[in-house]
């Protein structure tokens, strides 16, 4: 399977508001890590399950795993306000980045839509599935001694703590942050 085939396969799951199966994700990430061939890299949102983590640690050395914890109700409140201009992919949020005219794209005036996976019931379902998959994952990384957790409700609250931690951590790897 080529990267394009894998990407298309992953997209079919995401469009339905489902998580991409482990075997597809591991193949996608492994393919990309092989391409970059660098001693250090950062993954965002992967691995999401313990089988993914086990497969990754069989091939790669992991130094640190960050877990950013935000209450589910905060996530739902933010995502339920997201509207999209489908032809361009422009995204608006009625709370903090609203369109100039409600329900219309700023550039074209065309209608905005709320994707199925941005509706509260879909978000809640995905978050429940995410939690059931990531609890064992976090336990796995905690046992390896590489999990660092940061909790909060806003980026402005979490990011400074992550940044401070990473400034102290990355010099040990020989690189600036």
C-alpha positions in Angstrom: 0.0 0.0 0.0 1.4 3.4 -0.9 1.2 6.5 1.4 -1.7 7.9 -0.6 -3.6 4.6 -0.2 -3.0 4.6 3.5 -4.0 8.3 3.8 -7.2 7.7 1.9 -7.9 4.6 4.0 -7.4 6.7 7.2 -9.6 9.5 5.8 -12.6 7.2 5.4 -12.5 6.5 9.2 -12.0 10.1 10.1 -14.9 11.3 8.0 -17.2 9.0 9.9 -16.0 10.4 13.2 -14.1 7.2 14.0 -10.5 6.6 15.2 -8.2 5.2 12.5 -7.3 1.5 13.3 -3.9 0.8 14.9 -2.5 -1.1 11.9 -3.2 1.8 9.5 -1.8 4.4 11.9 1.4 2.4 12.6 2.1 2.0 8.9 1.5 5.7 8.2 3.8 6.9 11.0 6.5 4.3 10.4 6.6 5.3 6.8 7.0 9.0 7.7 9.7 8.4 10.3 11.7 6.3 7.9 11.5 9.2 5.3 12.8 11.8 7.7 15.6 9.6 9.1 16.5 12.1 11.9 17.8 11.4 15.4 15.1 13.5 17.1 11.5 14.1 16.1 8.2 15.0 17.7 4.9 13.2 17.1 1.6 14.9 17.9 -1.4 12.7 18.6 0.4 9.4 18.0 0.4 6.8 19.4 -3.2 6.8 20.6 -3.4 3.1 21.7 -1.2 0.8 23.6 -0.8 -1.5 20.6 0.4 1.5 18.6 2.8 2.4 21.4 4.2 -1.1 21.7 4.7 -1.3 17.9 6.5 2.1 18.0 8.8 1.3 20.9 9.9 -1.9 19.1 11.4 0.2 16.3 12.1 3.6 17.9 13.6 4.9 21.2 11.2 7.2 23.0 12.6 9.8 25.4 9.4 11.6 26.5 5.7 11.5 26.1 3.6 14.6 26.9 -0.1 14.2 27.8 -2.2 17.4 27.6 -5.3 16.9 29.7 -8.4 19.1 29.1 -11.8 18.3 30.5 -14.1 16.8 28.0 -16.9 19.5 28.5 -14.3 22.2 27.5 -13.4 20.3 24.3 -17.1 19.8 23.4 -17.9 23.4 24.0 -15.1 24.6 21.7 -15.7 22.1 18.9 -19.5 22.5 18.8 -18.9 26.1 17.7 -16.7 25.1 14.7 -18.1 25.8 11.2 -16.3 25.1 7.9 -16.3 26.4 4.4 -16.0 23.1 2.6 -14.6 24.2 -0.7 -11.6 26.0 0.9 -11.3 24.3 4.3 -11.5 27.6 6.1 -12.6 27.1 9.7 -14.6 29.5 11.9 -15.5 29.3 15.5 -18.6 31.2 16.5 -17.1 32.0 20.0 -13.6 33.3 19.1 -13.2 33.5 15.3 -16.7 34.1 14.0 -17.4 34.9 10.3 -18.3 38.5 9.6 -21.8 37.4 8.5 -23.2 34.5 10.5 -23.2 31.3 8.6 -21.3 32.7 5.6 -17.7 32.4 4.5 -15.8 35.8 4.7 -14.2 35.4 1.3 -16.9 34.0 -0.9 -20.2 34.5 1.1 -21.0 30.8 0.5 -22.7 28.9 3.3 -20.7 27.4 6.2 -21.5 23.9 7.4 -21.0 22.0 10.7 -19.3 18.7 10.0 -20.9 15.6 11.5 -17.8 15.1 13.7 -18.1 18.6 15.2 -21.6 18.0 16.6 -21.7 17.5 20.4 -23.0 13.9 20.2 -20.2 12.9 17.8 -17.5 14.7 19.8 -18.7 13.0 23.1 -18.6 9.6 21.4 -15.1 10.2 20.1 -13.8 11.5 23.4 -15.2 8.4 25.2 -13.5 6.1 22.8 -10.3 8.2 23.0 -10.3 7.9 26.8 -10.9 4.2 26.7 -7.9 3.8 24.4 -5.6 6.3 26.0 -5.9 5.2 29.6 -4.0 2.0 29.1 -1.6 3.9 26.8 -0.8 6.4 29.5 -0.3 3.6 32.0 2.1 2.0 29.5 4.2 5.2 29.2 4.1 5.8 32.9 5.5 2.3 33.5 8.3 3.2 31.1 8.9 6.4 33.1 8.6 8.7 30.2 5.1 10.2 30.7 4.7 13.9 31.7 1.2 15.2 32.1 0.0 18.8 31.9 -3.6 19.7 32.8 -5.7 22.8 32.2 -8.6 24.3 30.4 -6.8 26.8 28.0 -3.7 26.9 25.9 -2.6 30.0 27.7 -2.7 28.0 31.0 -1.0 24.7 29.7 1.5 26.0 27.2 3.8 28.0 29.6 4.2 24.9 31.8 5.0 22.7 28.8 7.4 25.3 27.4 9.2 25.6 30.7 9.5 21.8 31.1 10.8 21.4 27.5 13.4 24.2 28.0 14.9 22.1 30.8 14.5 18.8 28.9 15.7 19.6 25.4 19.2 20.9 26.3 20.0 17.4 27.5 19.3 16.2 24.0 21.7 18.7 22.6 19.2 21.1 21.0 17.5 24.4 21.7 13.8 24.8 22.2 
